[in-house]
Amino acid sequence: MKEWGDPLFCLYFEVNELTLKKKNGNTVDIVRKLAEPLAAELGLSIWDVRFLKEGADWFLRIFIDKEGGIAIDDCEAMSHAINKPLDELDPIEQAYCLEVSSPGIDRELVRDEHFKAFLGAEVRVKLIRPMADGRRELTATLKDYADSVMILQMDGGENISLAKKDASWVRLVEDDFVGGIEE
């Protein structure tokens, strides 16, 4: 039986509180709040959480990170750590496949802290709508990021301002990855 002072009881209690608030939150937020303390215990951080339907199947993807990079053992440890709490909380009504992985070398920048951690890095940006010159993809240096707006320095030194909402995705160019972010 779990006791009040037991960290697992506190986590279980906090997660059950999240269940009551589910109508005000979404699955990704709930899973992220559940996963973050578990990842921290393993020396990991949560890069991103996604809940997607691909064809007829649903996938819950948890991307983990740490300084120096992720090994398969890290993915396995996180998968084992979160499996039981996910089953107990049951925040997802339909059947799904749990995947735990690294964000990869060409990691996608999604959250504000991702953009801030990689200022000065070279990024590839795929635009939702083409630029005036017809380009839909560009490579540039991420010079600044504030209020969901990126300042990108192009090869010629010209700076352009681009709202994050105007990009389908923003990814690091492989050579600039150094491993891990600080939170």
MODELLER restraints for C-alpha pairs under 7 A, 6 or more apart:
rsr = mdl.restraints
at = mdl.atoms
rsr.add(forms.Gaussian(group=physical.xy_distance, feature=features.Distance(at['CA:2:A'], at['CA:9:A']), mean=5.48, stdev=0.5))
rsr.add(forms.Gaussian(group=physical.xy_distance, feature=features.Distance(at['CA:3:A'], at['CA:9:A']), mean=6.26, stdev=0.5))
rsr.add(forms.Gaussian(group=physical.xy_distance, feature=features.Distance(at['CA:4:A'], at['CA:10:A']), mean=6.64, stdev=0.5))
rsr.add(forms.Gaussian(group=physical.xy_distance, feature=features.Distance(at['CA:15:A'], at['CA:34:A']), mean=6.60, stdev=0.5))
rsr.add(forms.Gaussian(group=physical.xy_distance, feature=features.Distance(at['CA:15:A'], at['CA:89:A']), mean=6.82, stdev=0.5))
rsr.add(forms.Gaussian(group=physical.xy_distance, feature=features.Distance(at['CA:16:A'], at['CA:89:A']), mean=6.74, stdev=0.5))
rsr.add(forms.Gaussian(group=physical.xy_distance, feature=features.Distance(at['CA:18:A'], at['CA:30:A']), mean=6.67, stdev=0.5))
rsr.add(forms.Gaussian(group=physical.xy_distance, feature=features.Distance(at['CA:27:A'], at['CA:91:A']), mean=6.46, stdev=0.5))
rsr.add(forms.Gaussian(group=physical.xy_distance, feature=features.Distance(at['CA:27:A'], at['CA:92:A']), mean=6.90, stdev=0.5))
rsr.add(forms.Gaussian(group=physical.xy_distance, feature=features.Distance(at['CA:28:A'], at['CA:49:A']), mean=5.96, stdev=0.5))
rsr.add(forms.Gaussian(group=physical.xy_distance, feature=features.Distance(at['CA:28:A'], at['CA:50:A']), mean=6.11, stdev=0.5))
rsr.add(forms.Gaussian(group=physical.xy_distance, feature=features.Distance(at['CA:28:A'], at['CA:51:A']), mean=6.37, stdev=0.5))
rsr.add(forms.Gaussian(group=physical.xy_distance, feature=features.Distance(at['CA:32:A'], at['CA:49:A']), mean=6.31, stdev=0.5))
rsr.add(forms.Gaussian(group=physical.xy_distance, feature=features.Distance(at['CA:35:A'], at['CA:82:A']), mean=6.54, stdev=0.5))
rsr.add(forms.Gaussian(group=physical.xy_distance, feature=features.Distance(at['CA:36:A'], at['CA:45:A']), mean=6.74, stdev=0.5))
rsr.add(forms.Gaussian(group=physical.xy_distance, feature=features.Distance(at['CA:36:A'], at['CA:46:A']), mean=6.09, stdev=0.5))
rsr.add(forms.Gaussian(group=physical.xy_distance, feature=features.Distance(at['CA:38:A'], at['CA:81:A']), mean=6.57, stdev=0.5))
rsr.add(forms.Gaussian(group=physical.xy_distance, feature=features.Distance(at['CA:39:A'], at['CA:45:A']), mean=5.65, stdev=0.5))
rsr.add(forms.Gaussian(group=physical.xy_distance, feature=features.Distance(at['CA:39:A'], at['CA:46:A']), mean=6.77, stdev=0.5))
rsr.add(forms.Gaussian(group=physical.xy_distance, feature=features.Distance(at['CA:39:A'], at['CA:78:A']), mean=6.52, stdev=0.5))
rsr.add(forms.Gaussian(group=physical.xy_distance, feature=features.Distance(at['CA:44:A'], at['CA:64:A']), mean=6.45, stdev=0.5))
rsr.add(forms.Gaussian(group=physical.xy_distance, feature=features.Distance(at['CA:44:A'], at['CA:65:A']), mean=5.71, stdev=0.5))
rsr.add(forms.Gaussian(group=physical.xy_distance, feature=features.Distance(at['CA:44:A'], at['CA:66:A']), mean=5.10, stdev=0.5))
rsr.add(forms.Gaussian(group=physical.xy_distance, feature=features.Distance(at['CA:45:A'], at['CA:64:A']), mean=5.68, stdev=0.5))
rsr.add(forms.Gaussian(group=physical.xy_distance, feature=features.Distance(at['CA:45:A'], at['CA:65:A']), mean=5.22, stdev=0.5))
rsr.add(forms.Gaussian(group=physical.xy_distance, feature=features.Distance(at['CA:45:A'], at['CA:66:A']), mean=6.10, stdev=0.5))
rsr.add(forms.Gaussian(group=physical.xy_distance, feature=features.Distance(at['CA:46:A'], at['CA:63:A']), mean=6.05, stdev=0.5))
rsr.add(forms.Gaussian(group=physical.xy_distance, feature=features.Distance(at['CA:46:A'], at['CA:64:A']), mean=4.64, stdev=0.5))
rsr.add(forms.Gaussian(group=physical.xy_distance, feature=features.Distance(at['CA:46:A'], at['CA:65:A']), mean=6.20, stdev=0.5))
rsr.add(forms.Gaussian(group=physical.xy_distance, feature=features.Distance(at['CA:47:A'], at['CA:63:A']), mean=5.27, stdev=0.5))
rsr.add(forms.Gaussian(group=physical.xy_distance, feature=features.Distance(at['CA:47:A'], at['CA:64:A']), mean=5.25, stdev=0.5))
rsr.add(forms.Gaussian(group=physical.xy_distance, feature=features.Distance(at['CA:47:A'], at['CA:65:A']), mean=5.96, stdev=0.5))
rsr.add(forms.Gaussian(group=physical.xy_distance, feature=features.Distance(at['CA:48:A'], at['CA:62:A']), mean=6.10, stdev=0.5))
rsr.add(forms.Gaussian(group=physical.xy_distance, feature=features.Distance(at['CA:48:A'], at['CA:63:A']), mean=5.11, stdev=0.5))
rsr.add(forms.Gaussian(group=physical.xy_distance, feature=features.Distance(at['CA:49:A'], at['CA:61:A']), mean=5.65, stdev=0.5))
rsr.add(forms.Gaussian(group=physical.xy_distance, feature=features.Distance(at['CA:49:A'], at['CA:62:A']), mean=4.60, stdev=0.5))
rsr.add(forms.Gaussian(group=physical.xy_distance, feature=features.Distance(at['CA:49:A'], at['CA:63:A']), mean=6.18, stdev=0.5))
rsr.add(forms.Gaussian(group=physical.xy_distance, feature=features.Distance(at['CA:50:A'], at['CA:60:A']), mean=5.83, stdev=0.5))
rsr.add(forms.Gaussian(group=physical.xy_distance, feature=features.Distance(at['CA:50:A'], at['CA:61:A']), mean=5.10, stdev=0.5))
rsr.add(forms.Gaussian(group=physical.xy_distance, feature=features.Distance(at['CA:50:A'], at['CA:62:A']), mean=6.61, stdev=0.5))
rsr.add(forms.Gaussian(group=physical.xy_distance, feature=features.Distance(at['CA:51:A'], at['CA:59:A']), mean=5.65, stdev=0.5))
rsr.add(forms.Gaussian(group=physical.xy_distance, feature=features.Distance(at['CA:51:A'], at['CA:60:A']), mean=4.53, stdev=0.5))
rsr.add(forms.Gaussian(group=physical.xy_distance, feature=features.Distance(at['CA:51:A'], at['CA:61:A']), mean=6.30, stdev=0.5))
rsr.add(forms.Gaussian(group=physical.xy_distance, feature=features.Distance(at['CA:52:A'], at['CA:58:A']), mean=5.63, stdev=0.5))
rsr.add(forms.Gaussian(group=physical.xy_distance, feature=features.Distance(at['CA:52:A'], at['CA:59:A']), mean=5.30, stdev=0.5))
rsr.add(forms.Gaussian(group=physical.xy_distance, feature=features.Distance(at['CA:52:A'], at['CA:60:A']), mean=6.66, stdev=0.5))
rsr.add(forms.Gaussian(group=physical.xy_distance, feature=features.Distance(at['CA:53:A'], at['CA:59:A']), mean=6.22, stdev=0.5))
rsr.add(forms.Gaussian(group=physical.xy_distance, feature=features.Distance(at['CA:57:A'], at['CA:96:A']), mean=6.69, stdev=0.5))
rsr.add(forms.Gaussian(group=physical.xy_distance, feature=features.Distance(at['CA:58:A'], at['CA:95:A']), mean=6.92, stdev=0.5))
rsr.add(forms.Gaussian(group=physical.xy_distance, feature=features.Distance(at['CA:58:A'], at['CA:96:A']), mean=4.66, stdev=0.5))
rsr.add(forms.Gaussian(group=physical.xy_distance, feature=features.Distance(at['CA:58:A'], at['CA:97:A']), mean=6.37, stdev=0.5))
rsr.add(forms.Gaussian(group=physical.xy_distance, feature=features.Distance(at['CA:59:A'], at['CA:96:A']), mean=5.25, stdev=0.5))
rsr.add(forms.Gaussian(group=physical.xy_distance, feature=features.Distance(at['CA:59:A'], at['CA:97:A']), mean=4.81, stdev=0.5))
rsr.add(forms.Gaussian(group=physical.xy_distance, feature=features.Distance(at['CA:59:A'], at['CA:98:A']), mean=6.06, stdev=0.5))
rsr.add(forms.Gaussian(group=physical.xy_distance, feature=features.Distance(at['CA:60:A'], at['CA:96:A']), mean=6.57, stdev=0.5))
rsr.add(forms.Gaussian(group=physical.xy_distance, feature=features.Distance(at['CA:60:A'], at['CA:97:A']), mean=6.06, stdev=0.5))
rsr.add(forms.Gaussian(group=physical.xy_distance, feature=features.Distance(at['CA:60:A'], at['CA:98:A']), mean=4.90, stdev=0.5))
rsr.add(forms.Gaussian(group=physical.xy_distance, feature=features.Distance(at['CA:60:A'], at['CA:99:A']), mean=6.17, stdev=0.5))
rsr.add(forms.Gaussian(group=physical.xy_distance, feature=features.Distance(at['CA:61:A'], at['CA:98:A']), mean=6.05, stdev=0.5))
rsr.add(forms.Gaussian(group=physical.xy_distance, feature=features.Distance(at['CA:61:A'], at['CA:99:A']), mean=4.78, stdev=0.5))
rsr.add(forms.Gaussian(group=physical.xy_distance, feature=features.Distance(at['CA:61:A'], at['CA:100:A']), mean=5.88, stdev=0.5))
rsr.add(forms.Gaussian(group=physical.xy_distance, feature=features.Distance(at['CA:62:A'], at['CA:99:A']), mean=6.25, stdev=0.5))
rsr.add(forms.Gaussian(group=physical.xy_distance, feature=features.Distance(at['CA:62:A'], at['CA:100:A']), mean=4.82, stdev=0.5))
rsr.add(forms.Gaussian(group=physical.xy_distance, feature=features.Distance(at['CA:62:A'], at['CA:101:A']), mean=6.49, stdev=0.5))
rsr.add(forms.Gaussian(group=physical.xy_distance, feature=features.Distance(at['CA:63:A'], at['CA:100:A']), mean=5.84, stdev=0.5))
rsr.add(forms.Gaussian(group=physical.xy_distance, feature=features.Distance(at['CA:63:A'], at['CA:101:A']), mean=5.02, stdev=0.5))
rsr.add(forms.Gaussian(group=physical.xy_distance, feature=features.Distance(at['CA:63:A'], at['CA:102:A']), mean=5.22, stdev=0.5))
rsr.add(forms.Gaussian(group=physical.xy_distance, feature=features.Distance(at['CA:63:A'], at['CA:103:A']), mean=5.41, stdev=0.5))
rsr.add(forms.Gaussian(group=physical.xy_distance, feature=features.Distance(at['CA:64:A'], at['CA:101:A']), mean=6.11, stdev=0.5))
rsr.add(forms.Gaussian(group=physical.xy_distance, feature=features.Distance(at['CA:64:A'], at['CA:102:A']), mean=5.29, stdev=0.5))
rsr.add(forms.Gaussian(group=physical.xy_distance, feature=features.Distance(at['CA:64:A'], at['CA:103:A']), mean=6.79, stdev=0.5))
rsr.add(forms.Gaussian(group=physical.xy_distance, feature=features.Distance(at['CA:65:A'], at['CA:102:A']), mean=6.14, stdev=0.5))
rsr.add(forms.Gaussian(group=physical.xy_distance, feature=features.Distance(at['CA:65:A'], at['CA:180:A']), mean=5.75, stdev=0.5))
rsr.add(forms.Gaussian(group=physical.xy_distance, feature=features.Distance(at['CA:66:A'], at['CA:179:A']), mean=6.92, stdev=0.5))
rsr.add(forms.Gaussian(group=physical.xy_distance, feature=features.Distance(at['CA:66:A'], at['CA:180:A']), mean=4.68, stdev=0.5))
rsr.add(forms.Gaussian(group=physical.xy_distance, feature=features.Distance(at['CA:67:A'], at['CA:179:A']), mean=5.31, stdev=0.5))
rsr.add(forms.Gaussian(group=physical.xy_distance, feature=features.Distance(at['CA:67:A'], at['CA:180:A']), mean=4.13, stdev=0.5))
rsr.add(forms.Gaussian(group=physical.xy_distance, feature=features.Distance(at['CA:67:A'], at['CA:181:A']), mean=6.98, stdev=0.5))
rsr.add(forms.Gaussian(group=physical.xy_distance, feature=features.Distance(at['CA:68:A'], at['CA:179:A']), mean=5.22, stdev=0.5))
rsr.add(forms.Gaussian(group=physical.xy_distance, feature=features.Distance(at['CA:68:A'], at['CA:180:A']), mean=6.52, stdev=0.5))
rsr.add(forms.Gaussian(group=physical.xy_distance, feature=features.Distance(at['CA:69:A'], at['CA:179:A']), mean=5.34, stdev=0.5))
rsr.add(forms.Gaussian(group=physical.xy_distance, feature=features.Distance(at['CA:69:A'], at['CA:180:A']), mean=6.55, stdev=0.5))
rsr.add(forms.Gaussian(group=physical.xy_distance, feature=features.Distance(at['CA:70:A'], at['CA:102:A']), mean=5.96, stdev=0.5))
rsr.add(forms.Gaussian(group=physical.xy_distance, feature=features.Distance(at['CA:75:A'], at['CA:100:A']), mean=5.44, stdev=0.5))
rsr.add(forms.Gaussian(group=physical.xy_distance, feature=features.Distance(at['CA:75:A'], at['CA:101:A']), mean=5.64, stdev=0.5))
rsr.add(forms.Gaussian(group=physical.xy_distance, feature=features.Distance(at['CA:79:A'], at['CA:100:A']), mean=6.11, stdev=0.5))
rsr.add(forms.Gaussian(group=physical.xy_distance, feature=features.Distance(at['CA:105:A'], at['CA:174:A']), mean=5.58, stdev=0.5))
rsr.add(forms.Gaussian(group=physical.xy_distance, feature=features.Distance(at['CA:105:A'], at['CA:177:A']), mean=6.36, stdev=0.5))
rsr.add(forms.Gaussian(group=physical.xy_distance, feature=features.Distance(at['CA:106:A'], at['CA:171:A']), mean=5.75, stdev=0.5))
rsr.add(forms.Gaussian(group=physical.xy_distance, feature=features.Distance(at['CA:106:A'], at['CA:172:A']), mean=5.09, stdev=0.5))
rsr.add(forms.Gaussian(group=physical.xy_distance, feature=features.Distance(at['CA:106:A'], at['CA:173:A']), mean=5.91, stdev=0.5))
rsr.add(forms.Gaussian(group=physical.xy_distance, feature=features.Distance(at['CA:106:A'], at['CA:174:A']), mean=5.23, stdev=0.5))
rsr.add(forms.Gaussian(group=physical.xy_distance, feature=features.Distance(at['CA:107:A'], at['CA:171:A']), mean=5.47, stdev=0.5))
rsr.add(forms.Gaussian(group=physical.xy_distance, feature=features.Distance(at['CA:107:A'], at['CA:172:A']), mean=5.75, stdev=0.5))
rsr.add(forms.Gaussian(group=physical.xy_distance, feature=features.Distance(at['CA:108:A'], at['CA:169:A']), mean=6.77, stdev=0.5))
rsr.add(forms.Gaussian(group=physical.xy_distance, feature=features.Distance(at['CA:108:A'], at['CA:170:A']), mean=5.62, stdev=0.5))
rsr.add(forms.Gaussian(group=physical.xy_distance, feature=features.Distance(at['CA:108:A'], at['CA:171:A']), mean=4.23, stdev=0.5))
rsr.add(forms.Gaussian(group=physical.xy_distance, feature=features.Distance(at['CA:108:A'], at['CA:172:A']), mean=6.57, stdev=0.5))
rsr.add(forms.Gaussian(group=physical.xy_distance, feature=features.Distance(at['CA:109:A'], at['CA:115:A']), mean=6.14, stdev=0.5))
rsr.add(forms.Gaussian(group=physical.xy_distance, feature=features.Distance(at['CA:109:A'], at['CA:170:A']), mean=5.52, stdev=0.5))
rsr.add(forms.Gaussian(group=physical.xy_distance, feature=features.Distance(at['CA:109:A'], at['CA:171:A']), mean=5.68, stdev=0.5))
rsr.add(forms.Gaussian(group=physical.xy_distance, feature=features.Distance(at['CA:115:A'], at['CA:145:A']), mean=6.46, stdev=0.5))
rsr.add(forms.Gaussian(group=physical.xy_distance, feature=features.Distance(at['CA:116:A'], at['CA:145:A']), mean=6.42, stdev=0.5))
rsr.add(forms.Gaussian(group=physical.xy_distance, feature=features.Distance(at['CA:117:A'], at['CA:181:A']), mean=6.33, stdev=0.5))
rsr.add(forms.Gaussian(group=physical.xy_distance, feature=features.Distance(at['CA:119:A'], at['CA:142:A']), mean=5.33, stdev=0.5))
rsr.add(forms.Gaussian(group=physical.xy_distance, feature=features.Distance(at['CA:119:A'], at['CA:143:A']), mean=5.65, stdev=0.5))
rsr.add(forms.Gaussian(group=physical.xy_distance, feature=features.Distance(at['CA:119:A'], at['CA:144:A']), mean=6.15, stdev=0.5))
rsr.add(forms.Gaussian(group=physical.xy_distance, feature=features.Distance(at['CA:120:A'], at['CA:141:A']), mean=5.88, stdev=0.5))
rsr.add(forms.Gaussian(group=physical.xy_distance, feature=features.Distance(at['CA:120:A'], at['CA:142:A']), mean=5.25, stdev=0.5))
rsr.add(forms.Gaussian(group=physical.xy_distance, feature=features.Distance(at['CA:120:A'], at['CA:143:A']), mean=5.40, stdev=0.5))
rsr.add(forms.Gaussian(group=physical.xy_distance, feature=features.Distance(at['CA:121:A'], at['CA:141:A']), mean=5.56, stdev=0.5))
rsr.add(forms.Gaussian(group=physical.xy_distance, feature=features.Distance(at['CA:121:A'], at['CA:142:A']), mean=5.68, stdev=0.5))
rsr.add(forms.Gaussian(group=physical.xy_distance, feature=features.Distance(at['CA:121:A'], at['CA:176:A']), mean=5.87, stdev=0.5))
rsr.add(forms.Gaussian(group=physical.xy_distance, feature=features.Distance(at['CA:122:A'], at['CA:139:A']), mean=6.94, stdev=0.5))
rsr.add(forms.Gaussian(group=physical.xy_distance, feature=features.Distance(at['CA:122:A'], at['CA:140:A']), mean=5.56, stdev=0.5))
rsr.add(forms.Gaussian(group=physical.xy_distance, feature=features.Distance(at['CA:122:A'], at['CA:141:A']), mean=4.30, stdev=0.5))
rsr.add(forms.Gaussian(group=physical.xy_distance, feature=features.Distance(at['CA:122:A'], at['CA:142:A']), mean=6.17, stdev=0.5))
rsr.add(forms.Gaussian(group=physical.xy_distance, feature=features.Distance(at['CA:122:A'], at['CA:172:A']), mean=6.20, stdev=0.5))
rsr.add(forms.Gaussian(group=physical.xy_distance, feature=features.Distance(at['CA:122:A'], at['CA:173:A']), mean=5.56, stdev=0.5))
rsr.add(forms.Gaussian(group=physical.xy_distance, feature=features.Distance(at['CA:122:A'], at['CA:176:A']), mean=6.45, stdev=0.5))
rsr.add(forms.Gaussian(group=physical.xy_distance, feature=features.Distance(at['CA:123:A'], at['CA:139:A']), mean=5.64, stdev=0.5))
rsr.add(forms.Gaussian(group=physical.xy_distance, feature=features.Distance(at['CA:123:A'], at['CA:140:A']), mean=5.63, stdev=0.5))
rsr.add(forms.Gaussian(group=physical.xy_distance, feature=features.Distance(at['CA:123:A'], at['CA:141:A']), mean=6.04, stdev=0.5))
rsr.add(forms.Gaussian(group=physical.xy_distance, feature=features.Distance(at['CA:123:A'], at['CA:142:A']), mean=6.54, stdev=0.5))
rsr.add(forms.Gaussian(group=physical.xy_distance, feature=features.Distance(at['CA:123:A'], at['CA:170:A']), mean=6.55, stdev=0.5))
rsr.add(forms.Gaussian(group=physical.xy_distance, feature=features.Distance(at['CA:123:A'], at['CA:171:A']), mean=5.46, stdev=0.5))
rsr.add(forms.Gaussian(group=physical.xy_distance, feature=features.Distance(at['CA:123:A'], at['CA:172:A']), mean=4.48, stdev=0.5))
rsr.add(forms.Gaussian(group=physical.xy_distance, feature=features.Distance(at['CA:123:A'], at['CA:173:A']), mean=5.13, stdev=0.5))
rsr.add(forms.Gaussian(group=physical.xy_distance, feature=features.Distance(at['CA:124:A'], at['CA:138:A']), mean=5.72, stdev=0.5))
rsr.add(forms.Gaussian(group=physical.xy_distance, feature=features.Distance(at['CA:124:A'], at['CA:139:A']), mean=4.43, stdev=0.5))
rsr.add(forms.Gaussian(group=physical.xy_distance, feature=features.Distance(at['CA:124:A'], at['CA:140:A']), mean=6.67, stdev=0.5))
rsr.add(forms.Gaussian(group=physical.xy_distance, feature=features.Distance(at['CA:124:A'], at['CA:170:A']), mean=5.74, stdev=0.5))
rsr.add(forms.Gaussian(group=physical.xy_distance, feature=features.Distance(at['CA:124:A'], at['CA:171:A']), mean=5.27, stdev=0.5))
rsr.add(forms.Gaussian(group=physical.xy_distance, feature=features.Distance(at['CA:124:A'], at['CA:172:A']), mean=6.29, stdev=0.5))
rsr.add(forms.Gaussian(group=physical.xy_distance, feature=features.Distance(at['CA:124:A'], at['CA:173:A']), mean=6.25, stdev=0.5))
rsr.add(forms.Gaussian(group=physical.xy_distance, feature=features.Distance(at['CA:125:A'], at['CA:137:A']), mean=5.51, stdev=0.5))
rsr.add(forms.Gaussian(group=physical.xy_distance, feature=features.Distance(at['CA:125:A'], at['CA:138:A']), mean=5.37, stdev=0.5))
rsr.add(forms.Gaussian(group=physical.xy_distance, feature=features.Distance(at['CA:125:A'], at['CA:139:A']), mean=6.33, stdev=0.5))
rsr.add(forms.Gaussian(group=physical.xy_distance, feature=features.Distance(at['CA:125:A'], at['CA:167:A']), mean=6.53, stdev=0.5))
rsr.add(forms.Gaussian(group=physical.xy_distance, feature=features.Distance(at['CA:125:A'], at['CA:169:A']), mean=5.93, stdev=0.5))
rsr.add(forms.Gaussian(group=physical.xy_distance, feature=features.Distance(at['CA:125:A'], at['CA:170:A']), mean=4.56, stdev=0.5))
rsr.add(forms.Gaussian(group=physical.xy_distance, feature=features.Distance(at['CA:125:A'], at['CA:171:A']), mean=6.57, stdev=0.5))
rsr.add(forms.Gaussian(group=physical.xy_distance, feature=features.Distance(at['CA:126:A'], at['CA:136:A']), mean=5.79, stdev=0.5))
rsr.add(forms.Gaussian(group=physical.xy_distance, feature=features.Distance(at['CA:126:A'], at['CA:137:A']), mean=4.44, stdev=0.5))
rsr.add(forms.Gaussian(group=physical.xy_distance, feature=features.Distance(at['CA:126:A'], at['CA:138:A']), mean=6.75, stdev=0.5))
rsr.add(forms.Gaussian(group=physical.xy_distance, feature=features.Distance(at['CA:126:A'], at['CA:167:A']), mean=5.64, stdev=0.5))
rsr.add(forms.Gaussian(group=physical.xy_distance, feature=features.Distance(at['CA:126:A'], at['CA:168:A']), mean=5.43, stdev=0.5))
rsr.add(forms.Gaussian(group=physical.xy_distance, feature=features.Distance(at['CA:126:A'], at['CA:169:A']), mean=5.50, stdev=0.5))
rsr.add(forms.Gaussian(group=physical.xy_distance, feature=features.Distance(at['CA:126:A'], at['CA:170:A']), mean=6.59, stdev=0.5))
rsr.add(forms.Gaussian(group=physical.xy_distance, feature=features.Distance(at['CA:127:A'], at['CA:136:A']), mean=5.03, stdev=0.5))
rsr.add(forms.Gaussian(group=physical.xy_distance, feature=features.Distance(at['CA:127:A'], at['CA:137:A']), mean=6.02, stdev=0.5))
rsr.add(forms.Gaussian(group=physical.xy_distance, feature=features.Distance(at['CA:127:A'], at['CA:166:A']), mean=6.01, stdev=0.5))
rsr.add(forms.Gaussian(group=physical.xy_distance, feature=features.Distance(at['CA:127:A'], at['CA:167:A']), mean=4.28, stdev=0.5))
rsr.add(forms.Gaussian(group=physical.xy_distance, feature=features.Distance(at['CA:127:A'], at['CA:168:A']), mean=5.43, stdev=0.5))
rsr.add(forms.Gaussian(group=physical.xy_distance, feature=features.Distance(at['CA:128:A'], at['CA:166:A']), mean=5.66, stdev=0.5))
rsr.add(forms.Gaussian(group=physical.xy_distance, feature=features.Distance(at['CA:128:A'], at['CA:167:A']), mean=5.38, stdev=0.5))
rsr.add(forms.Gaussian(group=physical.xy_distance, feature=features.Distance(at['CA:128:A'], at['CA:168:A']), mean=5.35, stdev=0.5))
rsr.add(forms.Gaussian(group=physical.xy_distance, feature=features.Distance(at['CA:129:A'], at['CA:136:A']), mean=6.59, stdev=0.5))
rsr.add(forms.Gaussian(group=physical.xy_distance, feature=features.Distance(at['CA:130:A'], at['CA:136:A']), mean=4.53, stdev=0.5))
rsr.add(forms.Gaussian(group=physical.xy_distance, feature=features.Distance(at['CA:140:A'], at['CA:152:A']), mean=5.74, stdev=0.5))
rsr.add(forms.Gaussian(group=physical.xy_distance, feature=features.Distance(at['CA:140:A'], at['CA:153:A']), mean=5.47, stdev=0.5))
rsr.add(forms.Gaussian(group=physical.xy_distance, feature=features.Distance(at['CA:140:A'], at['CA:154:A']), mean=4.87, stdev=0.5))
rsr.add(forms.Gaussian(group=physical.xy_distance, feature=features.Distance(at['CA:140:A'], at['CA:155:A']), mean=6.68, stdev=0.5))
rsr.add(forms.Gaussian(group=physical.xy_distance, feature=features.Distance(at['CA:141:A'], at['CA:152:A']), mean=5.46, stdev=0.5))
rsr.add(forms.Gaussian(group=physical.xy_distance, feature=features.Distance(at['CA:141:A'], at['CA:153:A']), mean=5.04, stdev=0.5))
rsr.add(forms.Gaussian(group=physical.xy_distance, feature=features.Distance(at['CA:141:A'], at['CA:154:A']), mean=6.65, stdev=0.5))
rsr.add(forms.Gaussian(group=physical.xy_distance, feature=features.Distance(at['CA:142:A'], at['CA:150:A']), mean=6.91, stdev=0.5))
rsr.add(forms.Gaussian(group=physical.xy_distance, feature=features.Distance(at['CA:142:A'], at['CA:151:A']), mean=6.19, stdev=0.5))
rsr.add(forms.Gaussian(group=physical.xy_distance, feature=features.Distance(at['CA:142:A'], at['CA:152:A']), mean=4.84, stdev=0.5))
rsr.add(forms.Gaussian(group=physical.xy_distance, feature=features.Distance(at['CA:142:A'], at['CA:153:A']), mean=6.56, stdev=0.5))
rsr.add(forms.Gaussian(group=physical.xy_distance, feature=features.Distance(at['CA:143:A'], at['CA:151:A']), mean=5.44, stdev=0.5))
rsr.add(forms.Gaussian(group=physical.xy_distance, feature=features.Distance(at['CA:143:A'], at['CA:152:A']), mean=5.53, stdev=0.5))
rsr.add(forms.Gaussian(group=physical.xy_distance, feature=features.Distance(at['CA:143:A'], at['CA:153:A']), mean=6.29, stdev=0.5))
rsr.add(forms.Gaussian(group=physical.xy_distance, feature=features.Distance(at['CA:144:A'], at['CA:150:A']), mean=5.86, stdev=0.5))
rsr.add(forms.Gaussian(group=physical.xy_distance, feature=features.Distance(at['CA:144:A'], at['CA:151:A']), mean=4.95, stdev=0.5))
rsr.add(forms.Gaussian(group=physical.xy_distance, feature=features.Distance(at['CA:145:A'], at['CA:151:A']), mean=6.19, stdev=0.5))
rsr.add(forms.Gaussian(group=physical.xy_distance, feature=features.Distance(at['CA:148:A'], at['CA:163:A']), mean=5.98, stdev=0.5))
rsr.add(forms.Gaussian(group=physical.xy_distance, feature=features.Distance(at['CA:148:A'], at['CA:164:A']), mean=5.45, stdev=0.5))
rsr.add(forms.Gaussian(group=physical.xy_distance, feature=features.Distance(at['CA:149:A'], at['CA:161:A']), mean=6.70, stdev=0.5))
rsr.add(forms.Gaussian(group=physical.xy_distance, feature=features.Distance(at['CA:149:A'], at['CA:162:A']), mean=5.60, stdev=0.5))
rsr.add(forms.Gaussian(group=physical.xy_distance, feature=features.Distance(at['CA:149:A'], at['CA:163:A']), mean=4.27, stdev=0.5))
rsr.add(forms.Gaussian(group=physical.xy_distance, feature=features.Distance(at['CA:149:A'], at['CA:164:A']), mean=5.67, stdev=0.5))
rsr.add(forms.Gaussian(group=physical.xy_distance, feature=features.Distance(at['CA:150:A'], at['CA:161:A']), mean=5.72, stdev=0.5))
rsr.add(forms.Gaussian(group=physical.xy_distance, feature=features.Distance(at['CA:150:A'], at['CA:162:A']), mean=5.18, stdev=0.5))
rsr.add(forms.Gaussian(group=physical.xy_distance, feature=features.Distance(at['CA:150:A'], at['CA:163:A']), mean=6.08, stdev=0.5))
rsr.add(forms.Gaussian(group=physical.xy_distance, feature=features.Distance(at['CA:150:A'], at['CA:164:A']), mean=6.69, stdev=0.5))
rsr.add(forms.Gaussian(group=physical.xy_distance, feature=features.Distance(at['CA:151:A'], at['CA:159:A']), mean=6.44, stdev=0.5))
rsr.add(forms.Gaussian(group=physical.xy_distance, feature=features.Distance(at['CA:151:A'], at['CA:160:A']), mean=5.70, stdev=0.5))
rsr.add(forms.Gaussian(group=physical.xy_distance, feature=features.Distance(at['CA:151:A'], at['CA:161:A']), mean=4.63, stdev=0.5))
rsr.add(forms.Gaussian(group=physical.xy_distance, feature=features.Distance(at['CA:151:A'], at['CA:162:A']), mean=6.43, stdev=0.5))
rsr.add(forms.Gaussian(group=physical.xy_distance, feature=features.Distance(at['CA:152:A'], at['CA:159:A']), mean=5.44, stdev=0.5))
rsr.add(forms.Gaussian(group=physical.xy_distance, feature=features.Distance(at['CA:152:A'], at['CA:160:A']), mean=5.27, stdev=0.5))
rsr.add(forms.Gaussian(group=physical.xy_distance, feature=features.Distance(at['CA:152:A'], at['CA:161:A']), mean=6.34, stdev=0.5))
rsr.add(forms.Gaussian(group=physical.xy_distance, feature=features.Distance(at['CA:153:A'], at['CA:159:A']), mean=4.36, stdev=0.5))
rsr.add(forms.Gaussian(group=physical.xy_distance, feature=features.Distance(at['CA:153:A'], at['CA:160:A']), mean=6.45, stdev=0.5))
